[in-house]
Amino acid sequence: MGDPDPLRDPWIPAMRQALELAGTAGEAGDVPVGALLLGPGGPDGAVLGRGHNARETTGDPTAHAEVLALREAAGRLGDWRLAGCTLVVTLEPCTMCAGAIVLSRAERVVYGAREAKTGAAGSLWDVLRDRRLNHRPEVIDAVLPGESAALLTEFFGRGDGC
C-alpha cells in the first residue's frame, strides 16, 4: 500500500458502502454504479440517501445512482437544497447527474473511477467546476478507483451491458 493520502483516505469507508450498492445494481442487470449522500460532517456525516443504477429495472432513463441518492436525501430532509452534503459515487458523474448535483447545492462530490466517454467532473466535461455556474462543489476523485473500475470491467466483460 502507498503513502497515506489525507485527501482521499477518509472517504474510503463511504466508498466501500457505495461499492456495495453498485454490486446490487450489477446483480439486477444494471450498470454497477452506487452512490450515497452524506450529511454535513464530512466522511463521518450520516447517510441521508442511497442509490444504485436502476434504469433497467425501472425503465426510467434518469434512474442513475446519483439522482436516486439525491432524491432520497431531499425527501428525507424535506428540502431540495443539500448544502453541506457530500455525494460519494463509484463512477464519475455524467452530465445529467452533474447538473443535478449542481442544482442540489451539494458541497462535495467524491468519486471512484473516471469515465472518459461521459464523465462530467473533469474527464470529458467539467460541469461540476464550470465557473459560469452559480454553484461549484468540491471534487475529490480516485477514491478506490481500481475497485470501482473492476466492477464495471466485470459487468461489461460478461456481456451484461450495451
Accessible surface in RSA format (square Angstrom, percent):
REM  Atomic radii and reference values for relative SASA: ProtOr
REM  Chains: A
REM  Algorithm: Lee & Richards
REM  Probe-radius: 1.40
REM  Slices: 20
REM RES _ NUM      All-atoms   Total-Side   Main-Chain    Non-polar    All polar
REM                ABS   REL    ABS   REL    ABS   REL    ABS   REL    ABS   REL
RES MET A   1   224.54 116.3 132.22  87.5  92.31 219.8 111.70  95.0 112.83 149.5
RES GLY A   2    63.97  78.9   0.00   N/A  63.97  78.9  40.53 111.2  23.44  52.5
RES ASP A   3   134.03  93.9 110.47 110.0  23.56  55.7  27.52  64.8 106.51 106.2
RES PRO A   4   117.63  85.7  98.33  89.6  19.30  70.1 103.24  85.2  14.39  89.4
RES ASP A   5    41.42  29.0  39.48  39.3   1.94   4.6  19.28  45.4  22.14  22.1
RES PRO A   6   119.30  86.9  97.23  88.6  22.07  80.2 107.07  88.4  12.23  76.0
RES LEU A   7    84.68  47.2  77.91  55.7   6.77  17.0  82.87  58.2   1.82   4.9
RES ARG A   8    66.07  27.7  66.07  33.7   0.00   0.0  15.85  21.7  50.21  30.4
RES ASP A   9    48.43  33.9  41.26  41.1   7.18  17.0  21.83  51.4  26.60  26.5
RES PRO A  10    58.56  42.7  42.06  38.3  16.49  59.9  54.69  45.2   3.87  24.0
RES TRP A  11    11.39   4.6  11.39   5.5   0.00   0.0   5.63   3.0   5.75   9.3
RES ILE A  12    36.75  20.9  36.75  27.4   0.00   0.0  36.75  26.5   0.00   0.0
RES PRO A  13    86.75  63.2  79.50  72.5   7.24  26.3  84.41  69.7   2.34  14.5
RES ALA A  14     4.20   3.9   2.17   3.4   2.03   4.6   2.49   3.5   1.71   4.5
RES MET A  15     0.00   0.0   0.00   0.0   0.00   0.0   0.00   0.0   0.00   0.0
RES ARG A  16   110.63  46.4 108.80  55.5   1.83   4.4  47.20  64.5  63.43  38.4
RES GLN A  17    72.40  40.5  70.18  51.3   2.22   5.3  29.40  62.6  43.00  32.6
RES ALA A  18     0.00   0.0   0.00   0.0   0.00   0.0   0.00   0.0   0.00   0.0
RES LEU A  19    20.15  11.2  16.29  11.7   3.86   9.7  16.63  11.7   3.52   9.5
RES GLU A  20   129.47  74.3 115.68  87.5  13.78  32.8  48.74  94.3  80.73  65.9
RES LEU A  21    32.33  18.0  32.02  22.9   0.31   0.8  32.32  22.7   0.01   0.0
RES ALA A  22     0.00   0.0   0.00   0.0   0.00   0.0   0.00   0.0   0.00   0.0
RES GLY A  23    19.45  24.0   0.00   N/A  19.45  24.0  18.32  50.3   1.13   2.5
RES THR A  24    63.98  45.5  61.80  62.7   2.18   5.2  38.89  52.2  25.09  37.9
RES ALA A  25     0.01   0.0   0.00   0.0   0.01   0.0   0.01   0.0   0.00   0.0
RES GLY A  26     7.16   8.8   0.00   N/A   7.16   8.8   4.75  13.0   2.41   5.4
RES GLU A  27   155.81  89.5 116.56  88.2  39.25  93.4  51.35  99.3 104.46  85.3
RES ALA A  28    51.10  47.0  22.46  34.7  28.64  65.2  35.22  49.6  15.88  42.1
RES GLY A  29    33.48  41.3   0.00   N/A  33.48  41.3  25.55  70.1   7.93  17.8
RES ASP A  30     1.56   1.1   1.56   1.6   0.00   0.0   0.00   0.0   1.56   1.6
RES VAL A  31    27.83  18.3  26.10  23.6   1.73   4.2  26.10  22.7   1.73   4.7
RES PRO A  32     4.15   3.0   2.89   2.6   1.26   4.6   2.89   2.4   1.26   7.8
RES VAL A  33     5.93   3.9   5.93   5.4   0.00   0.0   5.93   5.2   0.00   0.0
RES GLY A  34     0.00   0.0   0.00   N/A   0.00   0.0   0.00   0.0   0.00   0.0
RES ALA A  35     0.00   0.0   0.00   0.0   0.00   0.0   0.00   0.0   0.00   0.0
RES LEU A  36     0.20   0.1   0.20   0.1   0.00   0.0   0.20   0.1   0.00   0.0
RES LEU A  37     0.00   0.0   0.00   0.0   0.00   0.0   0.00   0.0   0.00   0.0
RES LEU A  38     3.02   1.7   3.02   2.2   0.00   0.0   3.02   2.1   0.00   0.0
RES GLY A  39     2.67   3.3   0.00   N/A   2.67   3.3   2.39   6.6   0.28   0.6
RES PRO A  40    91.68  66.8  75.47  68.8  16.21  58.9  76.24  62.9  15.44  96.0
RES GLY A  41    55.98  69.0   0.00   N/A  55.98  69.0  36.90 101.3  19.08  42.7
RES GLY A  42    16.78  20.7   0.00   N/A  16.78  20.7  10.26  28.2   6.52  14.6
RES PRO A  43    48.61  35.4  32.82  29.9  15.78  57.4  32.82  27.1  15.78  98.1
RES ASP A  44   135.97  95.2 104.62 104.1  31.35  74.1  35.33  83.1 100.64 100.4
RES GLY A  45    11.52  14.2   0.00   N/A  11.52  14.2   3.66  10.0   7.87  17.6
RES ALA A  46    68.84  63.3  53.15  82.0  15.68  35.7  63.79  89.8   5.04  13.4
RES VAL A  47    34.14  22.5  17.64  16.0  16.51  39.8  17.64  15.3  16.51  44.8
RES LEU A  48    20.98  11.7  20.98  15.0   0.00   0.0  20.98  14.7   0.00   0.0
RES GLY A  49     0.00   0.0   0.00   N/A   0.00   0.0   0.00   0.0   0.00   0.0
RES ARG A  50   107.13  45.0  99.98  51.0   7.15  17.0  29.07  39.7  78.06  47.3
RES GLY A  51     6.44   7.9   0.00   N/A   6.44   7.9   6.44  17.7   0.00   0.0
RES HIS A  52    46.26  25.3  44.81  31.1   1.45   3.7  24.13  24.9  22.13  25.8
RES ASN A  53    11.14   7.7  10.77  10.4   0.36   0.9   0.73   1.8  10.41  10.1
RES ALA A  54     8.54   7.9   8.46  13.1   0.08   0.2   8.54  12.0   0.00   0.0
RES ARG A  55    87.22  36.6  83.35  42.5   3.87   9.2  11.11  15.2  76.11  46.1
RES GLU A  56   125.32  71.9  98.15  74.3  27.17  64.7  26.31  50.9  99.00  80.8
RES THR A  57    81.53  58.0  42.28  42.9  39.25  93.5  44.16  59.3  37.37  56.5
RES THR A  58    85.43  60.8  48.66  49.3  36.78  87.6  57.05  76.6  28.39  42.9
RES GLY A  59    64.50  79.5   0.00   N/A  64.50  79.5  35.50  97.4  29.00  64.9
RES ASP A  60    45.06  31.6  41.72  41.5   3.34   7.9  17.98  42.3  27.08  27.0
RES PRO A  61   101.99  74.3  91.10  83.0  10.89  39.6  95.82  79.1   6.17  38.3
RES THR A  62    47.91  34.1  47.91  48.6   0.00   0.0  44.81  60.2   3.10   4.7
RES ALA A  63     1.43   1.3   1.43   2.2   0.00   0.0   1.43   2.0   0.00   0.0
RES HIS A  64    32.28  17.6  32.28  22.4   0.00   0.0  21.28  21.9  11.00  12.8
RES ALA A  65     0.00   0.0   0.00   0.0   0.00   0.0   0.00   0.0   0.00   0.0
RES GLU A  66     7.60   4.4   7.60   5.7   0.00   0.0   0.00   0.0   7.60   6.2
RES VAL A  67    14.05   9.2  13.90  12.6   0.15   0.4  14.03  12.2   0.03   0.1
RES LEU A  68    45.11  25.1  41.67  29.8   3.44   8.6  41.94  29.5   3.18   8.5
RES ALA A  69     0.00   0.0   0.00   0.0   0.00   0.0   0.00   0.0   0.00   0.0
RES LEU A  70    12.40   6.9  11.78   8.4   0.62   1.6  11.99   8.4   0.41   1.1
RES ARG A  71   121.90  51.2 108.63  55.4  13.27  31.6  59.44  81.2  62.46  37.9
RES GLU A  72    69.34  39.8  57.47  43.5  11.87  28.3  35.01  67.7  34.32  28.0
RES ALA A  73     0.00   0.0   0.00   0.0   0.00   0.0   0.00   0.0   0.00   0.0
RES ALA A  74    23.63  21.7  21.23  32.8   2.39   5.4  21.61  30.4   2.02   5.3
RES GLY A  75    59.92  73.9   0.00   N/A  59.92  73.9  38.29 105.1  21.63  48.4
RES ARG A  76   139.37  58.5 101.41  51.7  37.96  90.4  47.43  64.8  91.93  55.7
RES LEU A  77    83.25  46.4  53.67  38.4  29.57  74.3  56.69  39.8  26.56  71.5
RES GLY A  78    69.57  85.8   0.00   N/A  69.57  85.8  35.90  98.5  33.68  75.4
RES ASP A  79    58.41  40.9  49.94  49.7   8.46  20.0  21.99  51.7  36.42  36.3
RES TRP A  80   125.62  50.4 119.37  57.8   6.24  14.7 101.97  54.4  23.65  38.4
RES ARG A  81   127.32  53.5 118.90  60.6   8.43  20.1  36.35  49.7  90.98  55.1
RES LEU A  82     1.40   0.8   1.21   0.9   0.18   0.5   1.40   1.0   0.00   0.0
RES ALA A  83    70.41  64.7  55.22  85.2  15.20  34.6  55.83  78.6  14.59  38.6
RES GLY A  84    21.37  26.3   0.00   N/A  21.37  26.3  13.02  35.7   8.34  18.7
RES CYS A  85     1.69   1.3   1.69   1.9   0.00   0.0   0.00   0.0   1.69   1.8
RES THR A  86     0.70   0.5   0.70   0.7   0.00   0.0   0.00   0.0   0.70   1.1
RES LEU A  87     0.00   0.0   0.00   0.0   0.00   0.0   0.00   0.0   0.00   0.0
RES VAL A  88     0.00   0.0   0.00   0.0   0.00   0.0   0.00   0.0   0.00   0.0
RES VAL A  89     0.00   0.0   0.00   0.0   0.00   0.0   0.00   0.0   0.00   0.0
RES THR A  90     2.58   1.8   2.56   2.6   0.02   0.1   1.97   2.6   0.61   0.9
RES LEU A  91    22.76  12.7  22.73  16.3   0.03   0.1  22.73  16.0   0.03   0.1
RES GLU A  92     3.69   2.1   0.00   0.0   3.69   8.8   0.00   0.0   3.69   3.0
RES PRO A  93     0.16   0.1   0.00   0.0   0.16   0.6   0.16   0.1   0.00   0.0
RES CYS A  94    25.26  19.1  22.84  25.5   2.43   5.7  18.27  46.3   6.99   7.5
RES THR A  95    60.85  43.3  54.00  54.7   6.85  16.3  24.61  33.1  36.24  54.8
RES MET A  96    71.20  36.9  56.15  37.2  15.05  35.8  52.30  44.5  18.90  25.0
RES CYS A  97     0.13   0.1   0.13   0.1   0.00   0.0   0.00   0.0   0.13   0.1
RES ALA A  98     0.00   0.0   0.00   0.0   0.00   0.0   0.00   0.0   0.00   0.0
RES GLY A  99    23.82  29.4   0.00   N/A  23.82  29.4  23.72  65.1   0.10   0.2
RES ALA A 100    29.20  26.8  21.13  32.6   8.07  18.3  25.01  35.2   4.19  11.1
RES ILE A 101     0.00   0.0   0.00   0.0   0.00   0.0   0.00   0.0   0.00   0.0
RES VAL A 102     6.81   4.5   6.81   6.2   0.00   0.0   6.81   5.9   0.00   0.0
RES LEU A 103   118.81  66.2 118.08  84.5   0.73   1.8 118.30  83.1   0.51   1.4
RES SER A 104     9.83   8.3   6.53   8.7   3.30   7.6   9.48  20.2   0.35   0.5
RES ARG A 105    66.49  27.9  64.79  33.0   1.70   4.0  17.32  23.7  49.17  29.8
RES ALA A 106     0.00   0.0   0.00   0.0   0.00   0.0   0.00   0.0   0.00   0.0
RES GLU A 107    76.22  43.8  70.54  53.4   5.69  13.5  28.35  54.8  47.88  39.1
RES ARG A 108    34.37  14.4  34.37  17.5   0.00   0.0   0.26   0.4  34.11  20.7
RES VAL A 109     0.00   0.0   0.00   0.0   0.00   0.0   0.00   0.0   0.00   0.0
RES VAL A 110     0.00   0.0   0.00   0.0   0.00   0.0   0.00   0.0   0.00   0.0
RES TYR A 111     0.72   0.3   0.72   0.4   0.00   0.0   0.00   0.0   0.72   0.9
RES GLY A 112     0.34   0.4   0.00   N/A   0.34   0.4   0.00   0.0   0.34   0.8
RES ALA A 113     6.51   6.0   5.66   8.7   0.86   1.9   6.51   9.2   0.00   0.0
RES ARG A 114   131.47  55.2 108.63  55.4  22.84  54.4  54.16  74.0  77.31  46.9
RES GLU A 115    39.72  22.8  38.34  29.0   1.39   3.3   2.16   4.2  37.57  30.7
RES ALA A 116    80.74  74.2  65.63 101.3  15.11  34.4  66.78  94.0  13.97  37.0
RES LYS A 117   172.72  84.3 154.50  94.8  18.23  43.4 104.00  93.6  68.72  73.2
RES THR A 118    66.02  47.0  65.81  66.7   0.22   0.5  56.05  75.3   9.97  15.1
RES GLY A 119     0.00   0.0   0.00   N/A   0.00   0.0   0.00   0.0   0.00   0.0
RES ALA A 120     0.00   0.0   0.00   0.0   0.00   0.0   0.00   0.0   0.00   0.0
RES ALA A 121     0.21   0.2   0.00   0.0   0.21   0.5   0.00   0.0   0.21   0.6
RES GLY A 122    31.76  39.2   0.00   N/A  31.76  39.2   8.18  22.4  23.59  52.8
RES SER A 123    34.97  29.6   3.56   4.8  31.41  72.4   4.66   9.9  30.31  42.5
RES LEU A 124    86.67  48.3  61.63  44.1  25.04  62.9  63.12  44.3  23.55  63.4
RES TRP A 125   129.57  52.0 121.92  59.0   7.65  18.0 101.07  53.9  28.50  46.2
RES ASP A 126    56.79  39.8  44.42  44.2  12.37  29.3  26.43  62.2  30.36  30.3
RES VAL A 127    35.23  23.2  33.45  30.3   1.77   4.3  34.98  30.4   0.25   0.7
RES LEU A 128     0.00   0.0   0.00   0.0   0.00   0.0   0.00   0.0   0.00   0.0
RES ARG A 129   102.20  42.9  90.80  46.3  11.41  27.2  45.11  61.7  57.09  34.6
RES ASP A 130    33.22  23.3  25.53  25.4   7.68  18.2  11.02  25.9  22.19  22.1
RES ARG A 131   209.78  88.1 188.84  96.3  20.95  49.9  63.02  86.1 146.76  88.9
RES ARG A 132   210.77  88.5 173.46  88.4  37.32  88.9  85.63 117.0 125.15  75.8
RES LEU A 133    64.67  36.0  59.34  42.5   5.33  13.4  61.11  42.9   3.56   9.6
RES ASN A 134   121.77  84.0  77.80  75.2  43.97 105.9  48.07 115.7  73.69  71.2
RES HIS A 135    38.76  21.2  35.54  24.7   3.22   8.2  22.77  23.5  15.99  18.6
RES ARG A 136   115.54  48.5  88.49  45.1  27.04  64.4  14.05  19.2 101.48  61.5
RES PRO A 137     3.04   2.2   0.00   0.0   3.04  11.0   0.94   0.8   2.10  13.0
RES GLU A 138    78.42  45.0  64.98  49.2  13.44  32.0  42.73  82.6  35.69  29.1
RES VAL A 139    22.05  14.5   1.45   1.3  20.60  49.6   1.45   1.3  20.60  55.9
RES ILE A 140     5.59   3.2   4.21   3.1   1.38   3.3   5.59   4.0   0.00   0.0
RES ASP A 141    35.55  24.9  34.67  34.5   0.88   2.1   4.17   9.8  31.38  31.3
RES ALA A 142    37.78  34.7  30.52  47.1   7.26  16.5  30.52  43.0   7.26  19.2
RES VAL A 143     1.58   1.0   0.08   0.1   1.49   3.6   1.58   1.4   0.00   0.0
RES LEU A 144    29.29  16.3  20.97  15.0   8.32  20.9  25.04  17.6   4.25  11.4
RES PRO A 145    57.22  41.7  56.48  51.5   0.74   2.7  56.71  46.8   0.52   3.2
RES GLY A 146    51.82  63.9   0.00   N/A  51.82  63.9  43.27 118.8   8.55  19.1
RES GLU A 147    74.91  43.0  67.84  51.3   7.06  16.8  40.52  78.4  34.39  28.1
RES SER A 148     1.45   1.2   0.19   0.3   1.26   2.9   0.27   0.6   1.17   1.6
RES ALA A 149    40.48  37.2  39.45  60.9   1.04   2.4  40.14  56.5   0.34   0.9
RES ALA A 150    58.31  53.6  48.71  75.2   9.60  21.8  55.34  77.9   2.96   7.9
RES LEU A 151    47.48  26.4  44.79  32.0   2.69   6.8  45.49  32.0   1.99   5.3
RES LEU A 152    25.43  14.2  25.28  18.1   0.15   0.4  25.43  17.9   0.00   0.0
RES THR A 153    98.16  69.8  89.70  90.9   8.46  20.2  71.97  96.7  26.20  39.6
RES GLU A 154   106.15  60.9  95.16  72.0  11.00  26.2  42.01  81.3  64.14  52.4
RES PHE A 155     2.91   1.5   2.88   1.8   0.03   0.1   2.88   1.7   0.03   0.1
RES PHE A 156    91.39  45.7  74.15  45.9  17.25  44.9  74.63  45.2  16.76  48.0
RES GLY A 157    68.11  84.0   0.00   N/A  68.11  84.0  34.61  95.0  33.50  75.0
RES ARG A 158   123.80  52.0  86.86  44.3  36.94  87.9  62.48  85.4  61.32  37.2
RES GLY A 159    59.02  72.8   0.00   N/A  59.02  72.8  31.83  87.3  27.20  60.9
RES ASP A 160    66.50  46.6  36.70  36.5  29.80  70.5   9.70  22.8  56.80  56.6
RES GLY A 161    25.05  30.9   0.00   N/A  25.05  30.9   4.96  13.6  20.09  45.0
RES CYS A 162   165.84 125.4  99.64 111.1  66.20 155.6  76.27 193.2  89.57  96.6
END  Absolute sums over single chains surface
CHAIN  1 A     7928.5       5987.7       1940.7       4476.4       3452.1
END  Absolute sums over all chains
TOTAL          7928.5       5987.7       1940.7       4476.4       3452.1
